[in-house]
Amino acid sequence: MAQVELNPGTAAHIAVGHYQGVDAPLSYGDTTAELAELRTGCGVFRLGWRGLVTAGGKDRVRWLHNMTTNNVRDLATGRGVYAFVLNHQGRILGDMTIYNLGELLLLETDRSQSEPLLTAMKRYIIMDKVELTDAREQYSATGVCGPRSAEVLAKAGVDVNGMEPLEVREQSVGGAQCRVIRGGEQKPGWYEIWCGTSDAQRIEENLKESGAKQIGTEALEQWRVLHGIPQYNQDIRDRDLPQETGQIQALSFTKGCYIGQEIVERIRSRGQVHRKFTGFDFGDALVAPGKFDVDGRTLAEVTTSVAVQVDGGTRNIGLGYVRHEAVTPEGTVELGGRSVRIAGLPF
């Protein structure tokens, strides 16, 4: 199992555990304070569960355009798009963000997805001149998040001035050649710095000296849920259809054929899906993840459930799916005998 590097000299204050396929620092002593930093200041963290795949070869753009749900063909250099990879039944095999670097396409996804996605996608390289390379071990990613991120990054010598969502820039950061990425629309104040593994620790220390606070994965998970961002293998699975997830930014309806496109178009032409990705406000107590059936039919499913300390109190919230007919006129749904409010996303 991969492990996120820990800062020397602070191990006594770190709670370490399992997160998204890696061993990582869960907290640096106060998850509530760390979440507050992400919401009001600037946090820094190592993204050890994320990985990179490079796509080279003269057919890389055409091939990946035909493999994914978004428009890769018209992607400008230095820009990215979020996309799904589907099977022929339109079910989601994985998700990724694709960046155009000019001579290469850069695919960012979870480390746990890299190998199965590469295996599935390589089956469709027949006569195409395409080379897919797993670059997880070549780079290390440092994340920065919060409303003060741009200010802290500028102080640390990282130029993010005028960056658009899903833009990538190559620049020197403290003498190290790095790629700086701005997060998508769902991730306000989110930036990533991808560099050689030997430079990551020094860059992280520089960011902390510039005002960023160290953040563990417990606070990051709570921040993710508050922003309604689904996690693959948890909130999005290989049995789910793209429109059910609500991630319409991953779909292009004008690009033409790709694997699973017929199913996506059929759903679009009908105008709706039977269930939707949503937020749950559980009220006084959490509801554990699981399916909620009535007469053998699943009417709702909780995929993520967390207690979040915000604004001086506790909010018990979650993510999951609900069928339209299960929602009452008052905007609630029955989960195991409890009436739970459906919440819009982000919370």
C-alpha positions in Angstrom: 0.0 0.0 0.0 1.2 3.5 -0.9 1.9 5.9 1.9 1.8 9.7 2.1 5.1 11.1 3.4 4.9 12.6 6.9 6.7 15.7 8.0 9.8 14.8 10.2 9.5 15.9 13.8 5.7 16.0 14.0 4.8 12.3 14.0 3.7 12.4 17.7 0.9 14.8 16.8 -0.3 12.8 13.7 -3.2 10.3 13.6 -2.4 8.0 10.6 -4.9 5.8 8.9 -6.2 4.5 5.6 -7.7 6.9 3.0 -8.5 6.2 -0.6 -6.0 3.4 -1.0 -3.1 4.9 0.9 -1.9 5.3 4.4 -2.1 9.0 5.2 -2.3 11.5 8.1 -5.9 11.6 9.2 -5.4 14.6 11.5 -2.7 16.8 12.9 -4.4 17.1 16.2 -7.6 19.1 15.6 -9.8 18.1 12.7 -12.3 20.9 13.5 -9.6 23.6 13.3 -8.3 22.0 10.1 -11.7 22.1 8.4 -12.1 25.8 9.6 -8.8 26.5 7.9 -10.0 25.0 4.6 -13.1 27.1 4.8 -11.6 30.5 6.0 -7.9 30.4 5.5 -5.4 28.2 3.6 -4.5 24.5 4.2 -1.7 22.4 2.7 -1.7 18.6 2.3 0.0 15.9 0.4 -2.2 14.2 -2.3 -0.7 10.8 -2.1 -3.9 9.1 -3.3 -3.8 10.9 -6.6 -1.7 9.7 -9.6 -0.8 10.7 -13.1 -0.9 8.8 -16.5 0.7 10.3 -19.6 -0.7 9.7 -23.1 1.7 10.1 -25.9 1.8 9.2 -29.6 0.4 10.9 -32.7 -3.1 9.4 -32.2 -3.4 10.3 -28.5 -6.0 13.1 -28.9 -8.3 11.3 -31.4 -8.1 8.0 -29.4 -8.8 9.6 -26.0 -11.5 11.7 -27.5 -13.3 8.5 -28.6 -12.6 6.8 -25.2 -14.1 9.4 -22.8 -17.3 11.3 -22.3 -15.9 14.8 -22.7 -14.4 16.8 -25.6 -10.7 16.2 -25.8 -10.2 17.0 -29.5 -10.9 20.7 -28.9 -9.1 21.0 -25.6 -6.7 24.0 -25.6 -3.1 23.6 -24.6 -2.8 24.2 -20.8 -6.4 23.4 -20.1 -8.3 20.4 -18.7 -11.6 18.7 -18.7 -13.3 16.2 -16.3 -14.5 13.0 -17.9 -15.8 9.5 -17.4 -14.7 6.3 -19.0 -17.7 4.1 -19.7 -18.4 0.5 -20.8 -20.7 -0.4 -23.7 -23.7 -0.4 -21.3 -23.0 3.2 -20.3 -21.8 2.3 -16.8 -18.9 4.2 -15.3 -15.6 2.4 -15.2 -13.7 5.4 -13.8 -13.2 9.2 -13.8 -10.3 11.4 -14.6 -9.3 14.9 -15.4 -7.5 15.3 -18.8 -5.0 18.1 -19.4 -3.5 19.1 -22.8 0.2 19.7 -22.4 0.9 20.0 -26.1 3.1 17.0 -26.8 1.4 14.9 -24.2 -2.0 14.5 -22.6 -1.9 14.2 -18.8 -4.5 12.1 -17.1 -5.1 12.7 -13.3 -7.1 10.1 -11.4 -7.0 8.2 -8.1 -4.1 5.8 -7.7 -6.5 3.0 -7.0 -8.1 3.6 -10.4 -4.9 3.9 -12.4 -4.2 0.2 -13.0 -7.8 -1.0 -13.8 -8.4 2.1 -16.0 -5.2 1.6 -17.9 -6.0 -2.1 -18.4 -9.5 -1.4 -19.7 -8.4 1.5 -22.0 -5.4 -0.4 -23.5 -7.8 -3.0 -24.9 -8.9 -0.4 -27.4 -5.4 0.5 -28.6 -5.4 -1.6 -31.8 -3.7 0.2 -34.7 -3.5 3.6 -32.9 -0.2 5.2 -32.2 -0.8 5.7 -28.4 1.5 5.2 -25.5 0.0 5.2 -22.0 2.5 5.5 -19.1 1.7 5.2 -15.4 3.7 8.2 -13.9 2.5 7.8 -10.3 6.0 7.2 -8.9 7.6 10.0 -10.9 5.7 12.9 -9.3 4.4 14.0 -5.9 1.4 16.3 -5.5 0.9 19.0 -2.9 -2.6 20.4 -2.5 -3.5 23.9 -1.3 -7.1 24.8 -0.5 -8.9 27.8 1.1 -10.0 31.3 0.3 -6.5 32.6 1.1 -4.8 30.1 -1.2 -3.8 32.5 -4.0 -2.4 34.9 -1.4 -0.3 32.2 0.3 0.9 30.7 -3.0 2.0 34.2 -4.2 4.0 34.7 -1.0 5.6 31.3 -1.6 6.6 32.3 -5.2 3.9 30.3 -7.0 2.2 32.3 -9.8 -1.5 31.5 -10.0 -2.6 35.0 -11.0 -5.5 34.8 -13.5 -5.6 31.0 -13.6 -8.9 29.6 -14.8 -10.5 26.4 -13.4 -8.7 23.3 -14.7 -5.8 25.3 -16.1 -2.3 23.9 -15.8 0.9 25.9 -15.9 4.5 24.8 -15.9 6.7 27.0 -13.8 9.7 27.0 -11.5 8.8 26.8 -7.8 11.7 27.3 -5.5 14.1 26.1 -8.2 12.0 23.0 -8.9 10.2 22.5 -12.2 6.6 21.9 -11.4 3.1 21.8 -12.9 0.6 24.0 -11.1 -3.1 23.1 -11.5 -6.2 25.0 -10.5 -9.2 23.0 -9.3 -12.5 22.8 -11.1 -15.6 24.8 -10.4 -16.6 22.4 -7.6 -13.4 23.1 -5.8 -13.1 26.8 -5.0 -9.7 27.9 -3.7 -8.1 24.5 -4.7 -4.7 24.3 -6.3 -2.2 21.4 -6.9 1.6 21.5 -7.3 3.0 18.4 -9.1 6.8 18.1 -8.9 9.5 15.5 -8.5 9.2 13.6 -5.3 12.5 15.0 -3.9 11.2 18.5 -4.2 7.7 18.1 -2.6 8.8 18.3 1.0 10.7 21.5 0.5 7.8 23.1 -1.4 5.4 22.1 1.4 7.5 23.6 4.0 7.8 26.8 2.0 4.0 27.0 1.8 3.7 26.5 5.6 6.2 29.3 6.2 4.0 31.5 3.9 0.9 30.9 6.0 -0.6 27.6 5.1 -1.7 25.2 7.8 -1.1 21.4 7.7 -4.4 19.5 7.0 -5.3 15.9 7.5 -7.6 13.7 5.4 -10.5 13.8 7.9 -10.9 17.5 7.3 -10.4 17.1 3.6 -13.2 14.4 3.5 -15.5 16.7 5.4 -14.7 19.6 3.0 -15.4 17.3 0.1 -18.8 16.3 1.4 -19.8 19.9 2.2 -19.0 20.8 -1.4 -21.0 17.8 -2.7 -18.1 16.2 -4.6 -18.6 12.5 -5.3 -15.7 10.1 -4.8 -15.2 7.3 -7.2 -15.5 3.8 -5.7 -17.5 5.3 -2.9 -20.2 7.7 -4.3 -19.7 6.7 -8.0 -19.5 3.0 -8.8 -19.3 0.9 -11.9 -23.1 0.2 -11.7 -23.9 3.9 -11.9 -24.9 5.8 -15.1 -23.3 9.2 -15.8 -26.5 11.4 -15.5 -27.4 9.7 -12.2 -24.3 11.2 -10.6 -25.2 14.8 -11.5 -21.7 15.4 -12.9 -23.0 17.0 -16.1 -19.6 18.8 -16.5 -18.1 15.4 -17.4 -20.4 15.0 -20.5 -20.3 16.5 -23.9 -23.4 16.1 -25.9 -22.0 17.4 -29.2 -18.7 15.5 -29.6 -20.0 12.5 -31.4 -19.4 8.8 -30.8 -17.6 7.3 -27.8 -17.9 4.1 -25.8 -21.3 4.1 -24.0 -22.5 7.2 -25.9 -25.7 5.6 -27.1 -26.9 5.0 -23.5 -26.0 8.6 -22.4 -27.8 10.1 -25.4 -30.9 7.9 -24.8 -31.1 9.1 -21.2 -30.7 12.7 -22.4 -33.5 12.4 -25.0 -35.8 11.1 -22.3 -35.1 14.1 -20.2 -34.5 12.5 -16.9 -33.2 9.6 -14.9 -35.1 7.7 -12.2 -32.7 8.5 -9.4 -30.3 11.3 -8.7 -27.2 12.1 -6.7 -28.1 14.3 -3.7 -27.2 15.5 -0.2 -28.9 14.3 3.0 -29.3 16.3 6.1 -29.7 13.6 8.8 -30.6 15.8 11.7 -29.7 14.6 15.2 -27.8 11.5 14.3 -25.9 10.0 11.4 -27.4 7.4 9.1 -24.9 4.7 8.2 -24.1 4.1 4.5 -26.3 1.5 2.8 -29.4 0.8 0.7 -33.0 1.5 1.9 -35.5 -0.8 0.3 -39.3 -0.9 0.2 -41.0 -4.1 -1.0 -37.6 -5.3 -2.4 -37.0 -2.1 -4.4 -34.2 0.3 -3.5 -35.6 3.8 -3.1 -32.6 5.5 -1.6 -28.9 4.8 -0.9 -26.5 6.6 1.4 -22.9 6.3 0.1 -21.1 8.8 2.5 -22.0 9.8 6.0 -20.1 12.3 8.2 -20.5 14.5 11.2 -19.1 17.9 10.5 -18.2 20.6 13.1 -19.2 23.9 11.5 -20.4 27.3 12.8 -20.1 26.1 16.5 -22.3 23.0 16.1 -22.5 19.6 14.5 -24.1 18.8 11.2 -24.8 15.2 10.4 -24.8 15.1 6.6 -24.2 12.7 3.8 -24.2 12.0 0.1 -26.0 9.3 -1.9 -28.9 8.6 -4.3 -32.7 8.9 -4.1 -35.4 7.9 -6.5 -37.7 10.8 -7.5 -40.9 9.0 -6.3 -39.4 8.5 -2.8 -39.2 12.2 -2.1 -42.2 13.7 -0.3 -43.7 17.1 -1.2 -41.9 18.4 1.9 -38.5 17.4 0.5 -37.9 14.4 2.8 -37.3 10.7 2.4 -37.8 7.8 4.7 -34.5 6.0 5.6 -35.0 3.1 7.9 -38.0 4.6 9.6 -36.5 8.1 9.9 -37.6 11.1 8.0 -34.5 12.7 6.5 -34.3 16.0 4.6 -33.0 16.1 1.0 -30.3 18.8 0.8 -29.2 20.6 -2.3 -25.5 20.5 -3.2 -23.2 22.0 -2.2 -24.4 22.2 1.4 
